[in-house]
Amino acid sequence: MYPPFDVTFIGTLADGATTVEQTFTLDGTFGPQTFFFDDDFTDLLSVSWKQQGNIHTASSQWYQFDNIRLDEGRQAAVPEPATMLLFASGLLGLAGAYKKRKN
């Protein structure tokens, strides 16, 4: 077991100019850990991280992060314009067919 150390995740927002940061303290044990990010970590272009402390200590030589993902449930789905156009044209077609059948 190694001593605890801090890792700061940096997210670059989609505008490319704004960054958000959040720091987590790793407990020094080997094995998977889960981090929950603030709501500021949405609409990201990229994510990176930096480790606090001396990189030459045993606790900071070996670490990796994978499966970094956002909780898609937090963001409302926005339909793309082509889908809305297709849906609207289908409704118009159904209305036209109904009107023609009625006459």
TIBA-134025 format. One line per 8 residues: number of its first residue (from 1); their letters; for each residue x, y, z of N, C-alpha, C. Coordinates in steps of 0.02 Angstrom, whole numbers, plus 32768, in hexadecimal, padded with zeros to 4 digits. Layout:
# TIBA-134025
NUM = a = X/Y/Z/X/Y/Z/X/Y/Z; ...;
# end
This chain:
# TIBA-134025
1 = myppfdvt = 802A/7FC5/8000/8000/8000/8000/802C/803E/8000; 8018/806F/7FD9/803C/80AE/7FD4/8016/80E5/7FF9; 8038/811C/8008/8014/8153/8029/7FE2/8173/7FF9; 7FAC/8190/8013/7F7B/81B1/7FE8/7F9A/81EA/7FC1; 7F80/81F7/7F86/7F97/822F/7F5D/7F5D/824A/7F34; 7F64/8289/7F1D/7F2F/82AA/7EF9/7F39/82A6/7EAE; 7F03/829F/7E8A/7F02/82A1/7E41/7ECD/82D3/7E2D; 7EE0/8303/7E02/7EB2/8335/7DEA/7EA0/8327/7DA2;
9 = figtladg = 7E60/8321/7D94/7E47/8318/7D50/7E36/835C/7D34; 7E4B/8368/7CF6/7E3E/83A7/7CD4/7E14/8399/7C96; 7DDA/83B8/7C91/7DAF/83B0/7C57/7DAE/83EF/7C2F; 7DB7/83E9/7BEE/7DB1/8422/7BC1/7D6B/8420/7BA2; 7D46/8455/7BAC/7D02/8457/7B93/7D00/845D/7B48; 7CC7/8452/7B2A/7CBF/8450/7AE1/7CD3/8491/7ABF; 7CD1/84C9/7AE3/7CE6/8508/7AC3/7D31/850B/7AB8; 7D57/84DC/7AD6/7D9F/84D8/7ACD/7DC8/8509/7AF6;
17 = attveqtf = 7DA7/8537/7B19/7DCB/856A/7B3F/7DC1/8563/7B8A; 7D8A/8547/7BA0/7D79/8543/7BE6/7D8D/84FE/7C01; 7DAC/84FF/7C3D/7DBD/84C0/7C5D/7D9C/84BC/7CA2; 7D8F/847F/7CB7/7D76/8472/7CFA/7DA4/843F/7D1B; 7DAA/8442/7D5C/7DD7/8414/7D81/7DB2/83F6/7DBC; 7DC7/83B9/7DCD/7DAF/8399/7E0A/7DE7/836B/7E23; 7DF4/836F/7E64/7E2A/8348/7E83/7E0D/8310/7EAE; 7E2C/82D6/7EA8/7E1A/829B/7ED0/7E57/8284/7EF5;
25 = tldgtfgp = 7E4E/826B/7F32/7E84/824E/7F58/7E80/8202/7F51; 7EB4/81E4/7F34/7EB7/819C/7F2E/7ED2/8180/7F70; 7EB6/8149/7F86/7EC8/812F/7FC8/7F09/8108/7FC9; 7F28/80FD/7F90/7F69/80DB/7F8E/7F64/8090/7F87; 7F28/8074/7F87/7F21/802C/7F7F/7F1F/801A/7F35; 7F34/7FDE/7F26/7F33/7FC6/7EE1/7EED/7FAD/7ED1; 7ED5/7FBD/7E96/7E94/7FA5/7E80/7E68/7FDC/7E67; 7E2F/7FCA/7E4A/7E02/7FFB/7E2D/7DE4/802A/7E61;
33 = qtfffddd = 7DDC/8068/7E4D/7DB8/8099/7E75/7D89/80BE/7E47; 7D52/80D6/7E62/7D21/80FB/7E3A/7D1F/8142/7E52; 7D1D/8170/7E22/7D19/81B7/7E31/7CD8/81D3/7E14; 7CB7/81FD/7E38/7C7B/821E/7E21/7C89/8267/7E17; 7C7F/827E/7DD9/7C90/82C3/7DC7/7C54/82F1/7DD2; 7C66/8331/7DDE/7C33/8365/7DE6/7C0E/8370/7DA4; 7BD7/8394/7DA8/7BB0/83A4/7D6C/7BD6/83D2/7D3D; 7C0D/83F0/7D54/7C35/841B/7D28/7C56/83F2/7CF0;
41 = ftdllsvs = 7C5E/83B1/7CFB/7C7E/8386/7CCA/7C4B/836D/7C97; 7C2C/839B/7C73/7BFE/838A/7C3D/7C12/83AF/7BFF; 7C00/8396/7BC5/7C0F/83B4/7B85/7C5A/83BE/7B7C; 7C7F/8387/7B87/7CC8/838A/7B86/7CE4/837A/7B41; 7D1C/839B/7B32/7D42/838D/7AF6/7D79/835A/7B06; 7D98/8360/7B41/7DCD/8332/7B55/7DD3/8330/7BA1; 7DF4/82FC/7BBA/7E02/82F4/7C01/7E4B/82E0/7C09; 7E6D/8300/7C38/7EB1/82EC/7C49/7EB7/82ED/7C95;
49 = wkqqgnih = 7EF1/82DA/7CAE/7EFA/82DA/7CF6/7F42/82EA/7D07; 7F4C/8301/7D44/7F8F/830D/7D5E/7F90/82F4/7DA5; 7FCA/82DC/7DB8/7FD2/82C0/7DFB/7FF9/82F0/7E26; 7FE2/82F9/7E62/8004/8326/7E91/803C/8300/7EB4; 8071/8323/7EC4/80A7/8304/7EEA/80E4/82F5/7EC0; 8112/82D2/7EDD/8151/82C0/7EBF/8148/8284/7E92; 8156/828A/7E52/814C/8252/7E24/8180/821B/7E2D; 81B1/8226/7E57/81E5/81F3/7E61/81D7/81C6/7E9D;
57 = tassqwyq = 819F/81D2/7EC0/818E/81A6/7EF7/816A/8169/7EDC; 816C/8134/7F01/814D/80F5/7EEB/8103/80FD/7EDF; 80E2/8127/7F06/8099/812E/7F00/8085/8152/7EC1; 80B3/8174/7EA0/809E/819A/7E66/80BC/8180/7E25; 80DF/8147/7E27/80FC/812E/7DE9/80CA/8107/7DC0; 809A/80E5/7DDE/806F/80B8/7DBA/8026/80C8/7DC6; 8006/80E3/7D96/7FBE/80ED/7D99/7FA3/80F1/7D53; 7F65/80DF/7D4A/7F45/80E5/7D09/7EFB/80EF/7D15;
65 = fdnirlde = 7EDB/810E/7CE4/7E93/8119/7CE7/7E76/8101/7CA6; 7E3F/80DE/7CAB/7E1C/80CA/7C6E/7DD1/80CB/7C7C; 7DAC/80C1/7C48/7D63/80C3/7C4D/7D4A/8105/7C68; 7D6A/813B/7C52/7D52/817D/7C65/7D16/818B/7C39; 7CDD/8194/7C58/7CA0/81A1/7C32/7C72/81CF/7C5A; 7C48/81F0/7C36/7C16/821B/7C55/7BD6/81F4/7C5E; 7BB1/8207/7C8F/7B6F/81E9/7C99/7B40/8208/7C67; 7B31/81E3/7C32/7B07/81FE/7BFD/7AC2/820F/7C15;
73 = grqaavpe = 7AAD/81F3/7C4D/7A6B/8201/7C67/7A62/8248/7C80; 7A99/826A/7C8D/7A94/82AE/7CA6/7A83/82E0/7C70; 7A90/82CF/7C32/7A84/82FE/7BFB/7A46/82E9/7BD5; 7A1C/8319/7BC5/79E0/830B/7B9E/79F4/82FF/7B55; 79D6/82CE/7B37/79E4/82C0/7AF0/79C5/82F6/7AC5; 79EC/830D/7A94/79D5/8340/7A66/79D1/8320/7A21; 7995/831D/7A04/7990/82FE/79C2/79B3/8328/798D; 79D1/8306/795E/79F3/832B/7929/79C0/8346/78F8;
81 = patmllfa = 79CF/837C/78D5/799F/839C/78A8/7985/836D/7871; 79AE/8342/7855/7998/8315/7820/7961/82E6/7839; 7967/82CF/7877/7935/82A3/7893/78F3/82C8/789B; 78F5/8305/78B2/78B8/832D/78BA/7897/833A/7877; 78BF/8348/7843/78A5/8354/7800/7883/8315/77E5; 78A3/82DC/77EF/7886/829D/77D8/7844/828E/77FD; 7843/829A/783D/7807/828F/7865/77CE/82BD/784E; 77DD/82FD/7843/77AB/832E/782C/778F/831B/77E7;
89 = sgllglag = 77BB/8307/77BA/77A4/82F4/7777/7778/82B6/777A; 7786/8288/77A6/775C/824D/77B0/7717/825F/77C9; 7714/828E/77F9/76D4/82A5/7812/76AB/82C8/77DB; 76CC/82F1/77B2/76AA/8312/777B/768F/82DE/7749; 76B7/82AB/773B/76A1/8276/770E/7665/8251/7728; 7665/8243/776A/762C/8221/7788/75ED/824D/7786; 75F6/828E/7793/75BD/82BC/7791/75A1/82C1/774A; 75CE/82C4/7719/75B7/82C7/76D3/7593/8288/76BF;
97 = aykkrkn = 75AC/824E/76D3/758A/820F/76C3/7547/820A/76E4; 7541/8222/7722/7501/8221/7745/74CE/824E/7722; 74E6/828B/770E/74B9/82BA/76ED/74A2/829E/76AA; 74CF/8280/7684/74BE/8264/7642/748D/822A/764B; 7497/8202/767D/746B/81C8/7689/7425/81DF/769E; 7422/8215/76C4/73E3/822F/76DD/73B9/824C/76A5; 73D9/8269/7673/73B4/8287/763A/73A1/8251/760C;
# end
